[in-house]
């Protein structure tokens, strides 16, 4: 973590508490149900992306909504840890076997936008006749190897 001088975890959490004032904390499962289930996104995809954010932003994000904007009301988080955004993008690329361009990363200003970008990339590969290994794919198809494209017609 590369914290901005004078910007402590205490300061960041206080600002986060002010933004989230009046919101009820949600478990990751409740977060998925409230913001993503009706949109038709894969549960494991959303929960894994949520986990990546929680691991890289070491503050309480239990009151985060799908549309909270990391480039506006939550921009101060990058002052708390100036490398967190880069680490999140790298973790997303590694975990899902995808490449995220600078333009795409710039558009990913909320958890909803991140889920949409990752989901679209994974679907594009599947529509092209390939399956990208990932957490949920590995559970369903234990013979896949992270980082390699597997033809959909190949046996699991």
C-alpha positions in Angstrom: 0.0 0.0 0.0 1.3 3.4 -1.0 -0.6 5.8 1.3 -0.6 9.6 0.7 1.4 11.4 3.4 -1.0 12.5 6.2 -3.9 10.4 4.9 -4.4 7.6 7.4 -6.7 4.6 7.5 -8.6 6.5 10.3 -9.1 9.5 8.0 -10.1 7.4 5.0 -12.6 5.4 7.1 -14.1 8.5 8.6 -14.7 9.9 5.1 -16.1 6.6 3.9 -18.5 6.6 6.9 -19.7 10.1 5.9 -20.4 8.9 2.3 -22.1 5.7 3.5 -24.1 7.5 6.3 -27.5 5.9 6.8 -26.8 2.8 4.8 -27.1 -0.7 6.1 -24.0 -3.0 5.9 -24.4 -5.9 3.5 -22.7 -9.2 3.3 -21.2 -9.9 -0.1 -24.1 -12.3 -0.8 -26.6 -9.6 0.1 -24.7 -7.1 -2.1 -25.1 -9.5 -5.0 -28.8 -10.1 -4.3 -29.6 -6.4 -4.0 -27.6 -5.0 -6.9 -26.9 -7.7 -9.4 -29.2 -10.7 -9.3 -32.0 -9.1 -11.2 -29.5 -7.9 -13.8 -28.6 -11.5 -14.6 -24.9 -11.4 -13.7 -23.2 -14.5 -12.6 -23.2 -14.7 -8.8 -19.6 -16.1 -8.5 -18.3 -13.4 -10.9 -19.8 -10.6 -8.8 -18.7 -12.1 -5.5 -15.2 -12.6 -6.8 -14.9 -9.0 -8.1 -16.3 -7.8 -4.8 -13.6 -9.8 -3.0 -10.8 -8.3 -5.1 -12.0 -4.8 -4.1 -12.2 -5.7 -0.5 -8.7 -7.2 -0.5 -7.2 -4.2 -2.2 -9.0 -1.5 -0.3 -8.4 -2.4 3.3 -11.4 -0.4 4.6 -15.0 -1.5 5.5 -16.8 -1.6 2.1 -19.9 -3.3 3.5 -22.1 -0.3 2.7 -20.9 0.1 -0.8 -23.5 0.2 -3.6 -23.1 -1.0 -7.1 -23.1 2.6 -8.5 -20.9 4.4 -5.9 -18.4 6.3 -8.1 -14.8 5.8 -7.4 -13.9 8.8 -9.5 -16.2 11.2 -7.6 -17.5 10.6 -4.1 -15.0 7.8 -3.3 -12.0 9.3 -5.1 -10.4 9.9 -1.8 -9.7 6.2 -1.5 -6.9 6.5 -4.1 -5.3 9.1 -1.8 -5.4 6.5 1.0 -3.8 3.9 -1.2 -2.5 5.3 -4.5 -1.7 1.9 -6.0 -5.0 0.2 -5.1 -6.6 1.0 -8.5 -3.6 -0.5 -10.3 -3.6 -3.5 -8.1 -7.3 -4.1 -8.7 -6.9 -4.0 -12.4 -3.9 -6.3 -12.3 -5.8 -8.7 -10.0 -8.9 -8.7 -12.4 -6.6 -9.4 -15.4 -4.9 -12.3 -13.5 -8.0 -13.8 -12.0 -10.1 -13.7 -15.1 -7.4 -14.2 -17.7 -8.3 -10.9 -19.5 -6.6 -7.7 -20.6 -8.1 -4.4 -19.6 -7.1 -1.4 -21.6 -6.4 2.0 -20.1 -9.6 3.3 -21.7 -11.6 0.4 -20.1 -10.0 1.0 -16.8 -10.9 4.7 -16.9 -14.6 3.7 -17.6 -14.6 1.4 -14.6 -15.7 4.0 -12.0 -18.2 1.8 -10.0 -18.5 -1.9 -9.1 -21.3 -2.2 -11.6 -19.0 -0.8 -14.4 -16.3 -3.2 -13.4 -18.7 -6.2 -13.5 -20.0 -5.1 -16.9 -16.5 -4.8 -18.4 -15.3 -8.2 -17.0 -18.6 -9.9 -17.9 -18.5 -8.5 -21.5 -14.9 -9.6 -22.0 -15.7 -13.1 -20.7 -18.8 -13.4 -22.9 -16.9 -12.2 -26.0 -14.4 -15.1 -25.6 -17.3 -17.6 -25.0 -19.1 -16.3 -28.1 -15.9 -16.7 -30.1 -15.9 -20.4 -29.3 -13.6 -20.2 -26.3 -14.0 -20.5 -22.6 -11.9 -18.4 -20.3 -10.8 -20.2 -17.1 -11.8 -18.5 -14.0 -12.9 -19.2 -10.4 -16.4 -20.4 -11.4 -15.1 -22.1 -14.6 -12.5 -24.0 -12.6 -15.1 -25.2 -10.2 -17.3 -26.5 -13.0 -14.4 -27.7 -15.2 -11.4 -28.7 -12.9 -9.1 -29.5 -15.8 -8.9 -26.0 -17.1 -5.7 -24.1 -16.5 -5.7 -20.4 -15.6 -4.3 -18.3 -18.4 -5.1 -20.6 -21.3 -8.1 -20.4 -23.6 -9.9 -23.7 -23.9 -12.2 -24.5 -26.9 -15.8 -24.8 -25.8 -16.1 -28.1 -27.6 -13.2 -29.6 -25.6 -14.3 -32.1 -22.9 -13.9 -30.7 -19.4 
